[in-house]
Amino acid sequence: MSTCIDSAAPIEPDAIDDAVAVVETLVLDGRYGDAAEVAQSALRHDRVLAEEGARLRLALSTLLFVSGQPGAVDEADIVLAQPDLPDELHVRAELARLLGLLAADELDAARGQAQIMLAESNPAAIAGALLAFGLLAWDDGRVNDSISFVKAAVQRADGGAEEARRIHPRVALTAMLIAVGELREAADCLTAARDEIDEVGDVLWNDAPHVFLACLHVAEGHLDQAVAEVEQALAESESLGTTLLVPLAHFTCAHVALLRGDLDEAARQLRAVPPGAGPRIGYGRALRVWVEARLEAGRHGLRTVVVDDAADLYAAPVAHWRLFVEEPASAAWFVRAALAAGRTKEAATVASCAELVAAMNPGVGTVAASADHARGVLDRDADVLDRAAAGHTRAWAKASAMEEAAVVLLDRGDEAGARERLAAAVTHYEAAGATHDAARVRGRLRHVATRPTGRDGRPVRGWASLTDTEGHVADLVASGLTNPEVGERVYLSRHTIDFHLRQIYRKLEIHSRVELARLVTRRDLRP
């Protein structure tokens, strides 16, 4: 934990009575390291009274929680073991213990603590319990239940004491609304959360609005604004030592870099977070899996994802279903990666998991779109992919589904339908800030626009006999790409590329890649 001075002087015995006030003042000044040192120094003295000690331990528990350090639960447990504490301190200790358990991923213990608190009459305890149940439901993939619990927590906190408001359930609600595509409501919720943090003077949460506003900007395609908010959050976190949300901030920046096609920057952002670090529960827990897999694909090819970077996801996709909720295009992407590696079983398992999540959450449009997208890729069903595109609310996911549909239509010979979807995909990729993807699809669209528009009257031999997909495959093979590499470029499996290449050889009356390269060169040299 960072400090604003070299060290805090040990507290003198005659100053113990003022220790709580000193700690509170240091916290308000943002000097969290000094506050923790003063609290620990005071607690070493025998003269500290039970109630004063409880307040110091609760302050220390909160400081450990926001700094990502262990010990928050232990400090709360010591307070809860003290008899005859005022109700206010007892509830604060319960809340501190609950948050500490959630942060430590001790979910069964957190559930038990929440059940105890729900039976109490104190509004802050009930609000904390409802927030915990919401986060636990999110972890279980129950989106509707999760949002309902957290909205109830917001209502309880609004009508309760300051301690109820200090758990800030609106921050969690904002993240959930972003995930399900309710971006306007998320923006309103985040504004209210920021106002609440300012009103109660809870400087420990000052970085939270910046981090989740960055997530909102990414969902809206405002990538420059997202990076600016992350930089603000990281600057505050570094100066104050509040590191709880730092991993999510870096993962968000890595996500932005991938949308822009900047693999080096994405890798730099990921290196800033130690392995295993990150949100233990709630929004963003699975984001690292998503960005690491896409970085692996960008560097080493899509087919390497199944056996290398995301092997755990394919082995047990149900354990990663929160990713399919928070990043609606991810299920389809992992299906395509498995198909590129010739792993049909793994692709089908991911698609089935996405459909299970959709069945668990009726009425959540983004989750249904995620399932349709995955199934459409697996079955090469353009109608299902069109339905997914219509259901997606995020521009990148919508563009991805449209591009997938275009590939299927090209393979069927429907060039007009493919051109329409490719043009729409370019528009949506640009809206998402995904300049690399937009340029890639724009190139494909130019190629399709120069091809014949239908099969009627198509010759049986020569360049004019090739379908759009075959023509595109021919160009890529002639450029030196292997069949698996071509498959990654055009969203087709290696076996499908093998089939297309045989058709190309037959129609052009050739027998090798060398001959194909020569023919492409001669064609391109024609005036």
N, C-alpha and C positions, 0 to 999 in steps of 0.2 A: 504494500500500500504506500503510495507516495506521500510525502510530507512537504509542508510549505516552509519548515525550518529544519535545521539539521537534526534536532531531537527536542523532545519535550522534557523539561526538567522534572525529576521525581517530585511528586506532590508532598508537601510537608504535612505533618500530623495536624497542625492547627488550621490547615486549609481544607481538610476532608469535608467539612460541612458545605463547602462551596464547590465541591468536585462536580456535582451534577450540573450546576449552572455553567461551570467552565466547559464541560463536555458539550452541552447544548449550544453554547456560544461558538465553540470551535466548529461544530457541525454546520451551523448557520453560515459561518465564514468559509465553509468548504475545506476546512483543514482536518480531513478525516483521519489522516495518520496521527496527527497530534491528539485528536479526540480519543482515539483508541489507546494511545500511550497513557494519557491522563487517567482514563477509566481503569486500565490495568494496574497502574501505579496505586490508585486509591484503593482498589480491591485488595491489595496486599497488606493494608493496614487493619489491625484488629479493631480500631475505633469506628470503622464504618458501620452505620446502623443498617438493620435489615432492609428497611424500605429504600434507603439511599443506595445500598448495594444492589437491590433489585433494579432500580432505575439505571444504574451504571451498567449492569449486566445486559439489560435490554438494549441500551444504546450500543454496547459492544456487539451484541448479536446482530443488530441491524447493520452495523459497519462491516462485520465479517460477511454478511449476506451480499451486500451490494459490491463488495470487493472480490467476491468469488472465492473467499478463503474458507477453509473448514472451521468448525467450532460454533457456528450460529445456533445449532440445535442444542449443543452442550450447555451454552450459557442460558438458553431459555429453560432447559430442564432444571438447572439449579434454582432458578426463580420459582418454577412451578412446585418444587419440593418444599418451599418455605411455607409454613402455616400462617394463617391469619393475615394474608396480604389484602390490601384494598382490591375491590373488584376490577378497578381500572387496570392495575398492574397485572392481575391474573389474566385478563383478556389480552393485554399486550403480549404477555409471555406465550399465550396460546397461539396468537397470530405469528409471533416470531418463530415459534417451533414449527408451525405449519409451513411457512414459507421456506424455512431452512430444509425441511424434509423434501419439499418439492424440488428445490434447487439441487439437492443431493441425489435425486432420482430414487428416493426411498418411498415409492408410490403406495405400497401397502400400508406403511406406517402413516403416511399422509392421509390416506383414506380413513383410517381409524381415527386420527385426530380430528378430521373434518366431521365425522359422525358424532363425536363427542360434542363438538362445538355447535352443531346444528340443533342439538337438544337444549341448548341454553336460550335464555331470553334476551341476552345482550345483542343489540343490532350489529355491533362490530364483529362479534363471534359468528353470528349467522352469515353476515356478508362474506367473511373469510371462508367459511365452510362452503358457501355456494360458489365462490370463485374457485376453490380447490376442486369441487366436483366438476365444474366446467372444464378446467384444465385436464383433469383425469379423463373426462368423456372425450375430449379432443384427442388425447393420446390413444384412446380406444377406437377412434375413427367414427364416433357418434357426433356428427357435426350439429345436427338440429338440437340434440340434448345439450351439447356444450354451449351453444349460443344462448339457449334459454336459461341455463344456470347462470351464466355470466351477466346476462341482462338483469336477472333477479338480484344478483350481487350488487349491481350498480344502483338499483332502486333502494336496497337496504342501506347501502353506504350513503346515499344522498340524504336519507332520513335519519342517519345515526350521528354519533359523536365524531370528533376529528379522527380518532383512531380508525374508524370504519373507512373514512375517506383516504387514509394514508396507505391502504393496500392497493388503491388505484385500479379497480377492476376495468375501468374504461380503456386502459392501455391494452389489456388482454383482449377486450372486445374489439378494439380497433384492428388488431392483427387478424382476428377471425373473420371480420367483415371484409378485409382485403382479400383473404384467401378465397372466399365464396363470391367475389366479384361485386360486392355491394360497396363500390368505391365512394359514392357520394355520402352514404351513411357513415362510412369509415372516416371520411374527412371531417364530418361534423363531430363524430365521437372523439377524434383526436384533438380537435380544437377545444372541446369541453374538458378533456383530460389535461391538456396543457394549462388551461385556466385553473383547474382544480389544484394542480401541482404548485402553481404560483400562489393561489389563495392560502393554502395551508403552509406555505414556505418550506416545502419538502425538497430541498436542494439535492437530496440523494437521488432523486428521479429526474433531474434536469436533462439528462442525456436521452431519456426514453422517447420523448416526442420527436427528437431529431432522427433517431434510428427508425421509428415506425413511419415517420413521414417519408424517409428514404424508401422504405418498402412500398409505400403508396405510390410514390413517383415512378418506381420501376414498373409497377402494375399499369400505370397510365402511359408509360413510354417516355417519361420526362427524365432522361438519364443524367443530364447535366445537373439538374436540381437534386437528383438522388445522391450523386457524388458529393455535392456541396453540403447536404444535410449529414451525410456520414462523416465528412471531414470535421464538421462542427461537433458532432457527437464524440468523435475520437479525441478531439482537442480537449473537451471538457472532461472526458474520462481519464485522460492522461494526467491532467492537472489535479484532479480530485481523487483518483484511485478507485473510482466506481467502475469496475470492469465487468459487471454482470452481463451487459449487452454488447460488449466489444466483439465477441465472436460473430454475432449476428451482423454487426456493422461490416466486418471484413467479408463475410460470406456475401452480403448484398453487393459490395463493391466488386467482388469476383464475378458475380452474376452479371453485373453491368459490363464488365470487361469482356465476358464471353459473348454477350449480345453484340458488342462492337467488333468481335473477332480478334481481340487483343489477348492472346494466350499468355504472353509473358506477364502482363499485369494481373491476369487472373491467378497465375501461379504465385506471384508475389503476395497477393492478398491472402491466399490460402496459407502460405508459409508463416504469415503473421499470427496464426492461431495454432497453438500446440495440438498435436494429435489427441483426440478424445475430448478436447474442450468444445464448448458450445452450449446452447440452451438444452437443459435436461428435459424440459417438458414445455408444451405449448408451441406456438408458432416459431418456425425456423429450426427446429430440432433436426429435420431431415434435409435441410438445404445444402449442407456440406456434401452429402451423397450425390446430389444433383449436379453441383458445380464441379466436383472432382471427376465424375463420370464424363461430363462434357469436355472437360479439359483433356482427359485421357483420349477421348475420341478425336479431338482436334489435333493432338500430337501424334498419335500412333494408329489412328483408324478406328472406325466405329466397331468393327468386329472384335477388337481387343477388350471391349468393355465387359463382355460376358464372363470371360475367364480371368480377367485381371482386376480391374478397379471395382466392379460392382458384383462380384461373385456372390457376396452375402445376400444382396437384394434378390438375385435370381433364385437362390436356394430357399429363401423364405420371404417372398414379397409381402405377405400379410403383415410382417413386422415393420414394413415401411409404408403402410397405407396412408399415413399422414402426409407423405410426400405427394401422393397422387391427389390429395385434397389441396395442398398448399401450392403446388405447381401443376396445374391441370394438363399441361402437355407432356408431363414427364412419363406417364404410363405408356403412351404411344411411342415416345422416344426410345424407351427401354425395349419395347416390343420390336421396333425396327432394328435396334442394335443386335438383338438376339437373332433375328432373321438374317441379318448381314453375316453373322457367324455360322449360319446353317443350324441354329439351335431352336428348332420349331417348338419343342416341348417347353423350353423356358419362356419363349414368346407367348405361348398359349397360357402359361401359368400367370404371367403378369397381367394379361388381358382379363383373365377370370377374376383375379384379385381386384382389379379396377371395377369390374361389374359387381362384385360383392360389396365394395364400398358404396357404390351407387344404390344398390338394393337396401343397404342399411340407412340411407339418407334420402328418402323420397322427397321430391320437391326442391332439392338443391341442384339448380341447373348446371353449375360448373362441374359438379361431381358426375352428373349424367353425361355431360359433354366429354369428360375425361374417359369414361368407360366406352362411349361410342367411338372416340378417336382411336383408342387402343384396339378395339374390335375391328374397326374399319381397316386399320393397317394390317392386322393379322389376316383378315379375310379378303383383303384387296377389294373392298366394297365401297364404290364411289358414293352411293346414296347415304350410307352410314357416315362416311367422312363429311359429306355435305351437312348432315344433321349435326355432327360434332362442331363444325365450323360455325353454324348458326347458334349453337348453345354456348360456345366459348365467349367469355367477356374480355379476356386479355388479347391484345392484338397479336402477340407472337404466337400464342396457341391457335388462334383463328387462322393466321397465315400458314402455320404448319399443316393444319388439317386441309386447307385449300390446296397446298402444294402436293400433299399426299393424294388427294382426289384427282388432281391434274395428271399425276403419274399413272394412275389406274386408267384414266380416260385415254391417255396417249397410247397405252398398251392395247386398248380396244380399237384404236383408230379414230376416236372422236377428237380430232384436232381442235375443232371450234370450241368444244366444251373445255378442253384442256387450256386453251389460250385464255379463255374467260377467267378461269380459276387462277392461272398463273399471274395474270394482270392484277387480280384482287389480292393475291398473296404478296406481291411486291408492295402494294399500297399498305397492307397491314404490317408487313415487316418494317417498312419505313416508319409507320406510326409507333411501332414498338421501339424505335431507335436501333433496330438490328440492321445496321448498314451493310455488314458482311453478307448476311442472308439475302437482303434485298438485291445486292449486286449479283449474287450467284443466280437467283431466280430470274433476274432481268436478262442475264445472258442466256438462260434456257429459253426464255420467252422469245428472244430475238431469233434463236435457232428454229423454234417452232413456227414463227411467222414466215420463214422462208421456205417452209415445206408445203407440199400439196395439202389442200383442205379436206380431202375425203378420199375414200378408197375407190370410188367409181372411176373406172377407166384407168386405174393404176397399172403400169406394165408389170410383167412377172420377172423381168431381169433389169439390172442396172440401178443407178442411184435413185431414179424416180420410183422404183419398186419398193424401196425401204419405207417402213412406217416412221413416224417421228421419233419414237423411242429407239428404233434400230439405227436411225441416222445419228442420233445423239450418242448412242453407245459406240458406233463406228468411229466418230470423231475422238471420243475419249480413249478408246483402245489404241487408235493411231497415234495419240499423243504420248503413249508409253505407259499408261496406267494398266495395272493388273485387273483381272476380272473382279476380285473382291473390292478393289479401290473404285472401280467404275460403279459397282453396286452401291457403295456408300454415297457417291455423288448423285445418283438418280433414284435413291430410295428403293432399290430392288435387291433381292437376295442374290448370292453368288450363283446359285443354280439357274435363276431366271436370266442372268447375264450370259451364262453358258449357252442357254437356249437361243437367246437373241443373236449371239455371235455365230452360232451355226446357221441361223437363218440369213445373216448378212453374208457369210461365205457363199452360201448356196445362190443367193440372188445376184451377187457380184461375180460369181464363178471364180472364186479364189480359194486358197487352202491354208493361208498363214497370215499372221499378224504383220509380217514384213510386207507381203503383197498389199494388205489393206493400207498400210502406211503410205506405200507408193501411190496407190490410187487416190487417197485423200490429198496428198501433195499435188498430184497432177490436177485434180479438180479445183483446188484452191488457187493454182497458178493460172487458170484460165482467165482471159480478159473478160 
